[in-house]
């Protein structure tokens, strides 16, 4: 049961990271005025920086969730 929980949590954590990367890319594209040209983010360079930061955190989330080691059960 514990192994199944770890697998499910890795998948969920990876999906959250992928979502963060996707959202960051959208923010960067809007900040650079390259796509989705509707909204308050369009053409604002601040959103390019915010999107890059979010995408980096998303990449780190995916890497962390797939490289962490399982701990031995506490006795």
C-alpha positions in Angstrom: 0.0 0.0 0.0 2.8 2.4 0.9 4.5 1.8 -2.5 1.3 2.5 -4.4 0.9 5.8 -2.4 4.5 6.8 -3.3 3.9 6.1 -7.0 0.6 8.1 -7.0 2.2 11.0 -5.2 5.1 11.1 -7.7 2.6 11.1 -10.6 0.5 13.9 -9.0 3.6 15.9 -8.1 5.0 15.5 -11.6 1.7 16.6 -13.1 1.6 19.7 -10.9 5.2 20.5 -12.1 4.2 20.1 -15.8 1.2 22.4 -15.2 3.5 25.0 -13.7 5.8 24.8 -16.7 2.9 25.1 -19.1 1.4 28.1 -17.2 4.8 29.8 -17.0 5.2 29.4 -20.8 1.8 31.0 -21.4 2.7 33.9 -19.1 6.0 34.4 -20.9 4.3 34.3 -24.3 1.8 36.9 -23.2 4.4 39.1 -21.6 6.4 39.1 -24.9 3.1 39.8 -26.8 3.6 36.6 -28.9 0.4 34.7 -28.2 -3.0 35.0 -26.5 -3.3 38.7 -27.2 -6.2 39.3 -24.8 -5.9 40.3 -21.2 -4.0 42.5 -18.8 -0.7 40.5 -19.2 -0.2 41.2 -22.9 2.9 43.2 -23.6 3.9 43.6 -19.9 7.5 42.4 -19.5 6.9 41.7 -15.8 4.9 38.7 -16.7 7.7 37.3 -18.8 9.9 37.3 -15.7 7.1 35.8 -13.5 6.5 33.1 -16.2 10.2 32.2 -16.3 10.4 31.9 -12.6 7.2 29.7 -12.5 8.5 27.5 -15.3 11.8 27.0 -13.4 10.0 26.1 -10.2 7.9 23.6 -12.3 11.0 22.0 -13.8 12.5 21.7 -10.3 9.3 20.2 -9.0 9.3 17.5 -11.7 13.0 16.7 -11.1 12.6 16.6 -7.3 9.5 14.3 -7.5 11.2 11.8 -9.8 14.7 11.7 -8.1 13.8 11.7 -4.4 14.7 8.5 -2.5 12.3 6.5 -0.4 13.0 6.6 3.3 13.1 3.5 5.4 10.1 3.1 7.7 10.6 4.5 11.2 10.9 1.9 13.9 
